[in-house]
Amino acid sequence: MRILLLIFSFSLLFISCNQKNKTQESSTQKPNIIFLSIDDLRTDLGAYGNKEIKTPNIDALAKTSMVMLNTHSQAAVCAPSRASALLGYRPDSTKVWHLGDKFREINPDAVTMPQYFNKAGYYTVNIGKIFHNYMPDSISWDEPDLKPYPYNTKEYSKRDAETYYYKPASLKDQKEKREILLEKRKGKVVYGDGWNRGPAIEDANVPDSLFYDAMQTKLALETIDRIKDEKEPFFMGLGLYRPHLPFVAPKKYWDLYPVGSVSPAANPKLPKNAPVMSANANYELRAYTNPYKIGRPEDESLPESYADSLKRGYYASVSFIDACVGKLVAGLKERGLYENTVIVLWGDHGWKLGDHNGWGKMTNFYIDTHVPLIIKGAKQQEGKRIEALSELVDVFPTLCDLTGVDKADYFQGTSLTPVFKNPELEWKDAVFTQFRRRPRISKDGKEYMGYSMQTKQYHYIEWYHWDNIKKEKGDFAATELYDHYVDANETVNVSGDVDKVEIVKSLSKQLAKGWKGALPKSVL
């Protein structure tokens, strides 16, 4: 009997110690990470002060998160923006300057953010658009490029996820336009297998569950169920495709925005005195079916009724994505994972909705470079709205600090954790963006590189001729200067004004010093 009691006592001690060890392990385990990229998302969110758009779920997340109010992308187009954010250094270092530049071919030994966190003990999973559509970079992930059924079958392998329509008329138009394109480009490789054609807008009266991003969100939660009990924390890259063109969203989200209910662009014209290379050509919208001719920004504006439809379509798409974010957050909470998960919600660049008479991105204008960045830390209870200038290249080192992972010495961004603790801390003097203007898009047929710097007051840009064979800038071409204290919507380029000569000289010197010259004194 005494032997049995002794065995029982040792058993209780073993169980108690084992439970204690498990508790210690769980309490010291690094937090999970949801890296939530939303394509073409500008700062039209309730959390950023837009009172017309309906984004209750993102707004709720923002209330207990760090909301960076002045974040800028490193380039206002997908591939270079994402390459910079995910490698931790800027476009002139990644050498990714435009859509066709494949970062892995250019930087074969690069260590991406998911690779970096994998080496730090994270299990990495990719669902949706994290890198550019056709370059998922499979070596970055333990589980790369997961797709919901049936979109993971061979039939859909060449298609981009934003190319799905739901109305018979839309599907018919898409098929006809694709056949015309394939005939015209016979024998040549066609981007997305030619499916990026069809109406620019669609309000299908079908359930959310049939839409690709809703299916991705469901797949994300199913995947989390499968991996959440593993020893390693997980890093999930979830890339939602809307509000990328075409503006296809369930009708119930369109119904949130009746005709004429959204305000037109506050700055519907190109800036006065804007140089020739400053504007994009609206070619992205032009690829879709529109009831009116889509001209260049230098041409006549679209009819108000169609401009209104396009903007409502964008807003409906954002509200649909907001519902997906709500389901993701609710799912994390239901699984008891929300508290110990870092969530980074970000847009890769802005998007013109008639601003500067433009539709799309691909400029150095503020409306294209300014992006939302919302970061919820593990066990975070209090949210803050932070005015400090920041950049997407800052996300990588910030994530390291939030998870206790050592930062690399080659990072060209700055961890934002100091301003999380003290939003009034003296911070960066400026943030930096650039854009390569290709000859077939530039109105004068020449090629340029524009280097942009945003300070608290000024937005300053220098354009240079660009040699894309040698990959180097040539002669100076033009300057832009916008004083945001008096002209927040960038309606007049004042770089040529007599009273701005000294300001231009000073800003030019500051731009030449680059990001290293703008580092906060507290981190030098």
C-alpha positions, 0 to 999 in steps of 0.5 A: 500500500505504501509503495502504491501511495509513493508511486501515486505521489511521484505521478502527481509530481511528474504531472505537475512538473510537466504541466508547469513546463508546458505553461512556461513553454507557452508563456515564453513562445514567440507570438504568431504573426499574421502579415495581412497585405491588402492590394491597392488599399489607400487610406480610405478607412474609418480609422484614417478619418474617412466618414463615408466608407464603411470599414467597421472591422478594420476600425475595431482592429485599429482601436487596439493597434498602433495606427501609423498615420503617415506611412509611405511605400517605397514605390507606388506599384506592387512588385517594387513596393512588396520587394522592398518591404519583404527584403528590408531594403529600398528599391535602389538596393533591391534593383526592383523598380517596376512590375516586371522586375523579378526580385529572386532573379535579381537577388538570388541569395536574398533572405525574405521576411518569411525566410528570416522568421523561419530561421528564427523558429517560425513555421511559414505559410503563404496564402494569396498575394504577398509578393507579386502575383506571378512570383510567389517565391516558393522557397520563402515558405514552408507551405507556399502559395496555398489556394482554395479549391477549385482554384488550386487545380491546373485549370486555374494555374495561370490566372490571377485571383482578381480575374474572377467574375460572377455575372453571365454578361461579365463572363461573356465579355471577359471571354470575348476580350481575352480571345481578341487579345490572344489572337493579337498576341499569337505566339507570345506569352500573355500576362495572366493568360489574358484573363485580366479583361472584362468589365471594370466594375461588377455588383454580383448578387451572390454570397460572400462565400463565392468570392475568392478573398472570402475563400482565402480567409476561410482557408487561412482559418482552416490552415491555422486549425491545422498548424496552431498546435505545433511547437513552432509559432506560425508566420502566415502571409495572407494577401487579399486581392481586392480592392484591386481592379476590377472592382468586383464585390457582392451587391450588398456592399455596393448597396452601402454606397448609393449613387452620388453618396461618395465625394468626388476627388478633392484634387481632380486635375493634374498639378499646375506646372507638373512636369511631363513625366509626373503622371501615369497614363491610366493604362491599367483601367483602360485594359478593362471594359468601360462605357467611356474612353479612358484617356490620359490625365492630361485629357478630359475627365470622365463623366461624373456618373462613371467616376462616381460608379468607379469610386463606389466600386472601390469603396464596395470592394474595401467594405467586402475586404473589411468583412473578410478581416472581421472574419479572420479576427473573430476566428483568431479570437474563437481559437484563443489565438488573438492575444498572442498574435501580432497582426500587421495590416498594410496596403502596398501603395495608394490609388487614384480615384480621379485624383489628379484626373488619374485612375490607378497608382504609379506616380510619386504623388502623395495620394499614391505613396501614402498607405495604411499601416496598422500593427497590433502587438501580442497582448496589446490592449491599448491603441494609439494614433501615431503621426510620426513619418514612417515607411513600409521598409520599417515593418521588417525591423519592427516585427523583429522587435515585437517578436524578440527576433534579432534584427539584421544589420543590413535593414534600411528601415527603422523599428517603430517600437520607440514611437509605439512607446512614445508617439511624441518622440522626435523621429524621422525628418523625412521618408523616401519613395521613388518611381521609374517612368517607362518610355511607353507610358511617359507622354514624351516617350522618354525614360525617367527615375523620380526620387521623392522625399516627404517631410512634415511640411514639404513633398519634394521630387527630383526627376532624372533621365534613366538608362535601364540598360546600365541601370543608372540615372543620367541628367537632371530633368525636373523638380516638383515641390508641394507645400502641404501646409497650404496645399495638402492636395498637391494642386500646384508645383511651386518648385519654380517660384522665386521665393522657393529657391532657397527651400529647393536648394535645402531640400535637394541637399536633404534628398541627396543625403537619403534615408541615412540622413533622416534617421531619428537621433534616438537610434543613431 
